[in-house]
């Protein structure tokens, strides 16, 4: 279980800190890879740019993706992930503040696996992360590497 | 042969008739005298007949009389020969003459009736009638000859009567003509009577001058071509007319015409055909109106319409742009306003958890208040978003089963707090025409309010139904027996962020009713409320 890494694509440092805190509170000790904008996320996943040295065969078991990102936004990242053979199957959980219907429609039509709306209440957020972790890291079978 | 002739013309071997009489003188002379007399009579009668025929040359069928005469002669001859035969037995000759007589008498007998039939000698009765007619005619002639003066008077009187009749007829005709003339001249429209074959103007009315600029005298007898802007138009309209009149007998058209001064105008023509006795289209009546002004007005209206359309398009574009702006605004509200809230709440909680031992109860209390405030703000943002969504969305009208929607909302409310016992009275078959989603929001708010405000009631009862108003229309209502409200504040109920209870008493954003009101108004309905403190509230709405 320790090998399974989680990728968190989040530009807001507060949200990043809170998410990590929530993970820790739930005793989820998997490696968390952080990308702070769309370009970084894509670079990591495709082993290009700043992450050119990375072994591309090792991919996170789940990507927690925020929609509003600088440079390249969440939907674009999702689209490109789904377009490439190597990353097509990686489970993506869209974790965002928006409940706008258009965002829901777009996310699902681009192929996300799940859509979670970040609650304002931190306790609820912790609970949500716990459930996420339990599901995607324990219950769910990830695609083969 | 010779023997036969000898026998025929001579006595031959025969015995004379005297032998039969045994030569008794009395008998012989009886026969001889009778036969002779008969013969004489028979000869005399034809002579009388002959002289009669000669005198009356006009007698028709005089040959009939001659036939009769011939018969009588033949008869007489037969009897004479009978006398001859007493002494000389020339029976063959006698027989021959008899045969001839037979032939003549037979023919006469056959022809006689035919002749008598055709004879037009009038019978006495007919002759009387003819006589009477003749007498009358004679009388008339005598009368005429007798009083020429009377006749003259009679003729004169008749003449006068005739003259009077003619005068009256003329007068009537003249009056009719004058009426026609007046009608003709009174027309505001120009009227032409045109010969169909030559297209020349037979007559026209004075209005021609006003519309075309020509006085009637200038145009009489002329071909209508000069009224058209060009010769091609004249020909074209002629063809158009012919086709239309053949088909319908009447034709209406708007076309450009030329006035005397050369200016052009748009005229409206109504043309109809007049047939002559043979049914041919001999003449054509055309009535003209100057519609230049009307055409200009029409054009002005068209221009105005186009302008309005353009303005509407612009306005719609503006509205769409505004709408789009609002959408992006709501979108950023969703995202950007909530993120800091999350931080505030999250780190407050972190403080509480990690630094609890270093904080005194007041410090903890402050942090709790911070968390509470952020929670409220999140709720308000959500409510505002919902409200703005209501205005933005397109109304989709359908038949909505409000009864089942209400039951679903009630079930949801019950699910979140299963320990609460509420008496739900939801009427069946409540159907309304409106947007299903938005109406659900209405019911969620109203029933949710009822649920909220009956939280402290012993036996909460929440009703949803329909009733008839005073003016006959129907209204839906949600009634509860909960906390109610003071009617003096009734007009504040639906204002956004307006609450009639303190935050601590009942939670709520104060936006719910504002949302309800906006939705109902978008459906073109009304919403109002009645209530009394601690006795419950009823919210009514129409769609």
Interface residues (C-beta under 8 A of the other chain):
Chain A: X12 X14 X15 X17 X18 X21 X67 X68 X96 X97 X98 X99 X100 X118 X119 X120 X121 X122 X123 X125
Chain B: X330 X331 X334 X335 X338 X339 X340 X341 X342 X343 X345 X346 X347 X348 X349 X350 X371 X374 X375 X377 X378 X385
